[in-house]
Every structure is written in structure tokens, then in C-alpha cells.
Amino acid sequence: MATIETYSTNGGKRYRVRYRGPDRKQTDKRGFTTKREAQLFLATIEVSLAQGQFVSASAGRITVEELASTWISHQSQMKPSSLDAIQRSLRIYVLPSWGPRRVSEIRPSEVQSWVSQISSGEHSKTAPGIARPMSATTVLRAHGVLAAILDTALSDRRILANPARGINLPRKTPKSRVYLTHAQVELLALSADDKDSLIRLLAYTGLRWGEAIGIRVGKVDFLRRRVQIDENAVRVGGRIVVGTPKTHERRSVPFPIFLAEPLSARSLGKSRDDLIFGNGAIHLQTPSSRDGWYEKAIRHAQAIDPDFPRVTIHDLRHTAASLAISSSANVKAVQRMLGHKSAAMTLDTYADLFDDDLDAVATALGDARSQANVGKMWAIPVKAKSSRQPDPRQIADAR
């Protein structure tokens, strides 16, 4: 039962409201100068309790850092590489600004200013006086971490609303993709020396780097020319972590016949559990972007062909999609090859590769019209429109 009591202070009489929360623990709120103020506060408490929206003032005193430790421990469903990125964002951007703050004290305007500071680079403390704007991906990830932590506070009834939601965020602008031609793929492969078959595999199957270096001898079916993808080796914190593919789903990926011989040669003398690429026991390391074998292959290809584009290893995955679509592969087959969750995702990702299909639609419609001999219909006489106007009385009678 809630009560309103009076007590004395040096400033005069004050009112205290005593009530019980959903946990049945008694608490109070004091400091009201008039009984009317105390009654209004008590009314809001009773309404929030009845609607299940009560938020205890003491519950909101937990800090972001305290809540973050619990939240991050519950993210076991994340892939190791994704979890590593989240932890770095938490350590670099979120905790330095919000760690000691109580969740109930954070305001939307403060979050908006913080996002703006990260975007402009003013947040960085590593180089005082030097503003290095952060990418939209970095800003969105940092904001997402803070918002997710505060979502937990909202679910636990520690705050009434999430102050990180509904603010202005930077938009990610899609990067223009570079697609290699068959001739350019071959030039790059020849420039990569003993990694030539790896380059061709990436460019003609669309495998991710971690999926390709994780292929084991026993997972290659040379008769059907299929590779079973059920491992993904990614570099996390300076070490290789082997897990499931990005979508957690196994898939069978076809490879062209010209890859059968080089893959078979790399399997000689190895057991079924050995890796195809490398010495069979240790996964290949991601090549250095400054002086690794892949960078040297790019430079060699550009020395031969000055117009050779600069492409990343991941761009070879895009090249595979381009070559498959240009060879008239249907979207569903490309989706399964790349391991996308749906054909819609494939269409959204590579919408630019289907521009030629629009021209094909127009051409096909024109051909269909011609085959239907629409022109012959022009010879059919059209009935002349009657100049006689309907009688309003007839319309009224009909009604």
C-alpha cells in the first residue's frame, strides 16, 4: 500500500512517497514541497505499475561498463571475426566515452554529439589535434554496440527508452566493384607463380579466402567437380580460427574442369584431412597488403598491362559472380555458389551486373510483338464513335 508522509527539514515541511515496486521491495521518493506534487508522483507510479512499465530509479544507476560486460558475454552466437570487431569497437569507442556513465543519465543529444565526433575524427585521442574522419562502417558499428547495450537496459526495465535509437547516422555508400575478365584473371594467375591455381579457384568459384584455404583433400570430388565447403579459416587477433562458413551452412560449390588437374596435383601425397593449399597442415596466411605475394602479383600484372585494375582478393569473389552471370547462369545457381542466404541478396548485391537484362527485356518484348503480327490488326476497321449523346432522362430511369 502506497503512502504519503510528511517530515521536517531546515527548509520546512516536505513530503515523502513510500511504495513497493514489482519486486515487492519497499522504496521511497522524498523531497516534494507540496502534497499535490507527491500525489501526482504517486499516480504516475501506480499507472506505470499497472501497465507493466515501471522503472526503478535504483535500477538505472548501473553503468554502461557494468552492463557491457554482461552483454558481451552473451554474444557467443557471433562468428569469431565479428566478435573481435565488436570487442575492438567497444574498447576503442564505447567504453572510453560511456563506461562510467549511468544508463539512466544518458540523453539522445549526447549520443548524437558522440556519433558526430566519431564521424569527424574528433573522438580520436591517439593523435591530438589531428582529425581523422572515420568510415561509416566504423561509426555504425560503434553506435550499434552502444545501442545494443542500452537495449539490454531497456529490456531489464532500467530505462524507459533507449537514447541511442532514432538519431541521425551516416549512410554507407556502396563501393564501386571491379570485375576482371577471363584474360585478366589468367594474367593475374600467371603473375602469382605457385599460387596460380588458388587465384583461378577464387575467381571461378566465388569462395571466400577463408573458405578456400580451409579446403581439405577429402572435401574435393574430382568426378563431379565439386568442393564441399564446411570450414572457414579466418585471422582473428593474429591467429587463425577455424569455424563454420559465414552463413553457418555447408554448401557444395562446382569448379570448372580446367581446375581439376591442378587441384589433383596439390592433393598428391596428402591424406584426406590435409589442406589442399600450403603444406597440408598449416593454413596459408593472408598475404601482406604491402609486400605480400598477392601485391607482387598485382604489380607484375600491371607492368604487363597498364590498364590492369587494382583488385583485392575479395574482388575475385565478385569477379566469379560476374563471370557466372555473363555466362547465363541463373540467379539461384549463383546464389548457391556464393553461399548467399537468398537469391534476393544476390540480386541486391550484384544488381549492376543485371543491367544488360533490362535491354534484353525490351528486345524480347519487341520480338514477341512482331511475332504476334500486331501490324495485321491495323487493317481491322475501327467502329466509328457515335455522335449521339445519351438522354439524361434515360440515365435517370436506368438508375
Rosetta blueprint (number, residue, H / E / L):
1 M L
2 A L
3 T E
4 I E
5 E E
6 T E
7 Y E
8 S E
9 T E
10 N L
11 G L
12 G E
13 K E
14 R E
15 Y E
16 R E
17 V E
18 R E
19 Y E
20 R E
21 G L
22 P L
23 D L
24 R L
25 K L
26 Q E
27 T E
28 D E
29 K E
30 R E
31 G E
32 F E
33 T L
34 T L
35 K H
36 R H
37 E H
38 A H
39 Q H
40 L H
41 F H
42 L H
43 A H
44 T H
45 I H
46 E H
47 V H
48 S H
49 L H
50 A H
51 Q H
52 G L
53 Q L
54 F L
55 V L
56 S L
57 A L
58 S L
59 A H
60 G H
61 R H
62 I L
63 T E
64 V H
65 E H
66 E H
67 L H
68 A H
69 S H
70 T H
71 W H
72 I H
73 S H
74 H L
75 Q L
76 S L
77 Q L
78 M L
79 K L
80 P H
81 S H
82 S H
83 L H
84 D H
85 A H
86 I H
87 Q H
88 R H
89 S H
90 L H
91 R H
92 I H
93 Y H
94 V H
95 L H
96 P H
97 S H
98 W H
99 G L
100 P L
101 R L
102 R E
103 V H
104 S H
105 E H
106 I L
107 R L
108 P H
109 S H
110 E H
111 V H
112 Q H
113 S H
114 W H
115 V H
116 S H
117 Q H
118 I H
119 S H
120 S H
121 G L
122 E L
123 H L
124 S L
125 K L
126 T L
127 A L
128 P L
129 G L
130 I L
131 A L
132 R L
133 P L
134 M L
135 S L
136 A H
137 T H
138 T H
139 V H
140 L H
141 R H
142 A H
143 H H
144 G H
145 V H
146 L H
147 A H
148 A H
149 I H
150 L H
151 D H
152 T H
153 A H
154 L H
155 S H
156 D L
157 R L
158 R L
159 I L
160 L L
161 A L
162 N L
163 P L
164 A L
165 R L
166 G L
167 I L
168 N L
169 L L
170 P L
171 R L
172 K L
173 T L
174 P L
175 K L
176 S L
177 R L
178 V L
179 Y L
180 L L
181 T L
182 H H
183 A H
184 Q H
185 V H
186 E H
187 L H
188 L H
189 A H
190 L H
191 S H
192 A L
193 D H
194 D H
195 K H
196 D H
197 S H
198 L H
199 I H
200 R H
201 L H
202 L H
203 A H
204 Y H
205 T H
206 G L
207 L L
208 R L
209 W H
210 G H
211 E H
212 A H
213 I H
214 G L
215 I L
216 R E
217 V H
218 G H
219 K H
220 V E
221 D E
222 F L
223 L L
224 R L
225 R L
226 R E
227 V E
228 Q E
229 I E
230 D L
231 E L
232 N E
233 A E
234 V E
235 R E
236 V E
237 G L
238 G L
239 R E
240 I E
241 V E
242 V E
243 G E
244 T L
245 P L
246 K L
247 T L
248 H L
249 E L
250 R L
251 R E
252 S E
253 V E
254 P E
255 F L
256 P L
257 I H
258 F H
259 L H
260 A H
261 E H
262 P H
263 L H
264 S H
265 A H
266 R H
267 S H
268 L L
269 G L
270 K L
271 S L
272 R L
273 D L
274 D L
275 L E
276 I L
277 F L
278 G L
279 N L
280 G L
281 A L
282 I L
283 H L
284 L L
285 Q L
286 T L
287 P L
288 S L
289 S L
290 R L
291 D L
292 G L
293 W H
294 Y H
295 E H
296 K H
297 A H
298 I H
299 R H
300 H H
301 A H
302 Q H
303 A H
304 I H
305 D L
306 P L
307 D L
308 F L
309 P L
310 R L
311 V L
312 T L
313 I L
314 H L
315 D H
316 L H
317 R H
318 H H
319 T H
320 A H
321 A H
322 S H
323 L H
324 A H
325 I H
326 S H
327 S L
328 S L
329 A L
330 N L
331 V H
332 K H
333 A H
334 V H
335 Q H
336 R H
337 M H
338 L H
339 G L
340 H L
341 K L
342 S L
343 A H
344 A H
345 M H
346 T H
347 L H
348 D H
349 T H
350 Y L
351 A H
352 D H
353 L H
354 F H
355 D H
356 D H
357 D H
358 L H
359 D H
360 A H
361 V H
362 A H
363 T H
364 A H
365 L H
366 G H
367 D H
368 A H
369 R H
370 S H
371 Q H
372 A L
373 N L
374 V H
375 G H
376 K H
377 M H
378 W H
379 A H
380 I L
381 P L
382 V L
383 K L
384 A L
385 K L
386 S L
387 S L
388 R L
389 Q L
390 P L
391 D L
392 P H
393 R H
394 Q H
395 I H
396 A H
397 D H
398 A H
399 R L
